[in-house]
Protein backbone atom coordinates (compact mmCIF):
# COMPACT_ATOMS: atom_id res chain seq x y z
CA UNK A 1 0.00 0.00 0.00
CA UNK A 2 1.25 3.51 -0.84
CA UNK A 3 1.79 5.70 2.24
CA UNK A 4 2.51 9.41 2.62
CA UNK A 5 6.20 8.59 3.18
CA UNK A 6 6.33 7.16 -0.36
CA UNK A 7 4.97 10.39 -1.84
CA UNK A 8 5.86 14.05 -2.29
CA UNK A 9 3.19 16.73 -2.49
CA UNK A 10 3.36 18.75 -5.70
CA UNK A 11 0.64 21.18 -4.58
CA UNK A 12 -2.96 21.83 -5.42
CA UNK A 13 -4.01 21.07 -8.99
CA UNK A 14 -5.12 24.13 -10.92
CA UNK A 15 -4.53 23.43 -14.62
CA UNK A 16 -3.49 20.43 -16.66
CA UNK A 17 -0.70 22.04 -18.69
CA UNK A 18 2.33 20.34 -17.16
CA UNK A 19 3.79 17.80 -19.57
CA UNK A 20 6.55 16.86 -17.09
CA UNK A 21 4.29 14.90 -14.73
CA UNK A 22 4.95 11.21 -14.17
CA UNK A 23 2.38 8.77 -15.58
CA UNK A 24 0.40 8.69 -12.31
CA UNK A 25 -0.42 11.21 -9.62
CA UNK A 26 -2.06 10.41 -6.30
CA UNK A 27 -4.91 12.12 -4.47
CA UNK A 28 -5.96 11.44 -0.88
CA UNK A 29 -9.44 9.92 -0.69
CA UNK A 30 -10.87 8.70 2.61
CA UNK A 31 -7.36 8.55 4.09
CA UNK A 32 -5.93 6.47 1.23
CA UNK A 33 -3.82 7.57 -1.72
CA UNK A 34 -5.63 6.83 -4.97
CA UNK A 35 -3.70 6.86 -8.27
CA UNK A 36 -4.97 8.76 -11.31
CA UNK A 37 -3.48 8.98 -14.78
CA UNK A 38 -1.73 12.31 -15.22
CA UNK A 39 -3.75 13.05 -18.36
CA UNK A 40 -6.93 12.88 -16.26
CA UNK A 41 -6.01 15.65 -13.83
CA UNK A 42 -8.64 18.08 -15.14
CA UNK A 43 -11.25 16.29 -13.01
CA UNK A 44 -9.07 16.72 -9.91
CA UNK A 45 -8.79 20.52 -9.89
CA UNK A 46 -8.57 21.94 -6.38
CA UNK A 47 -7.20 18.75 -4.82
CA UNK A 48 -3.70 18.27 -3.41
CA UNK A 49 -1.67 16.02 -5.68
CA UNK A 50 1.20 13.73 -4.79
CA UNK A 51 3.78 11.88 -6.86
CA UNK A 52 5.93 8.91 -5.94
CA UNK A 53 9.36 9.87 -4.64
CA UNK A 54 10.83 7.40 -7.11
CA UNK A 55 9.23 9.35 -9.99
CA UNK A 56 11.08 12.56 -9.16
CA UNK A 57 13.65 13.42 -11.83
CA UNK A 58 17.29 12.59 -11.10
CA UNK A 59 18.22 16.27 -11.02
CA UNK A 60 16.02 16.60 -7.94
CA UNK A 61 18.21 14.12 -6.01
CA UNK A 62 19.39 15.74 -2.82
CA UNK A 63 16.22 17.83 -2.56
CA UNK A 64 14.86 17.51 0.97
CA UNK A 65 11.21 17.42 1.87
CA UNK A 66 9.54 17.84 5.23
CA UNK A 67 9.16 14.04 5.44
CA UNK A 68 12.94 13.66 5.24
CA UNK A 69 13.18 15.38 8.64
CA UNK A 70 11.56 12.49 10.53
CA UNK A 71 14.15 11.30 13.05
CA UNK A 72 15.91 14.66 13.21
CA UNK A 73 16.39 16.44 16.53
CA UNK A 74 15.07 20.00 16.67
CA UNK A 75 17.35 22.50 18.43
CA UNK A 76 16.20 26.07 19.00
CA UNK A 77 18.97 28.68 18.99
CA UNK A 78 17.70 30.05 22.32
CA UNK A 79 15.86 27.17 24.02
CA UNK A 80 18.31 24.41 23.03
CA UNK A 81 17.20 20.83 22.22
CA UNK A 82 13.43 20.56 21.91
CA UNK A 83 12.90 16.95 20.85
CA UNK A 84 13.10 14.42 18.05
CA UNK A 85 10.65 14.51 15.15
CA UNK A 86 8.47 11.40 15.10
CA UNK A 87 6.01 12.41 12.39
CA UNK A 88 5.32 15.25 9.95
CA UNK A 89 1.77 16.37 9.14
CA UNK A 90 1.42 18.28 5.87
CA UNK A 91 -2.33 17.79 5.57
CA UNK A 92 -3.15 21.37 6.57
CA UNK A 93 -1.85 24.74 5.44
CA UNK A 94 0.57 24.71 8.41
CA UNK A 95 3.12 21.89 8.42
CA UNK A 96 3.44 20.37 11.89
CA UNK A 97 6.10 18.15 13.41
CA UNK A 98 4.99 15.74 16.11
CA UNK A 99 7.81 15.09 18.53
CA UNK A 100 8.41 11.75 20.21
CA UNK A 101 6.95 13.13 23.46
CA UNK A 102 3.69 13.99 21.64
CA UNK A 103 4.18 17.77 21.45
CA UNK A 104 3.53 19.41 18.10
CA UNK A 105 5.57 22.29 16.70
CA UNK A 106 5.05 24.22 13.48
CA UNK A 107 7.61 23.94 10.70
CA UNK A 108 8.25 26.78 8.28
CA UNK A 109 11.23 27.68 6.12
CA UNK A 110 11.49 31.03 7.93
CA UNK A 111 12.22 29.22 11.22
CA UNK A 112 15.10 27.11 9.87
CA UNK A 113 18.65 28.28 10.52
CA UNK A 114 20.47 25.13 9.44
CA UNK A 115 19.88 21.48 8.54
CA UNK A 116 22.79 19.30 9.63
CA UNK A 117 22.28 16.15 7.58
CA UNK A 118 25.24 14.32 9.14
CA UNK A 119 24.14 14.87 12.73
CA UNK A 120 20.39 14.73 11.87
CA UNK A 121 19.79 18.06 13.59
CA UNK A 122 17.36 20.77 12.52
CA UNK A 123 18.50 24.10 13.99
CA UNK A 124 15.68 26.61 14.23
CA UNK A 125 14.72 29.97 15.68
CA UNK A 126 11.12 29.88 16.81
CA UNK A 127 9.52 33.31 17.31
CA UNK A 128 7.77 32.00 20.43
CA UNK A 129 8.64 30.27 23.69
CA UNK A 130 8.10 26.51 23.90
URMOFEN-V347583 format. One record per helix or strand of 3 or more residues. SS is the DSSP state (H for helix, E for strand). FROM is the first residue (numbers start at 1). TO is the last residue. Records with the same first field share a line. If there is no record, write none. Layout:
# URMOFEN-V347583
SS = FROM-TO  FROM-TO
This chain:
# URMOFEN-V347583
H = 4-6  38-44  53-55  58-60  66-69  109-111
E = 7-12  24-29  32-37  48-52  73-76  80-89  95-99  104-107  112-116  121-124
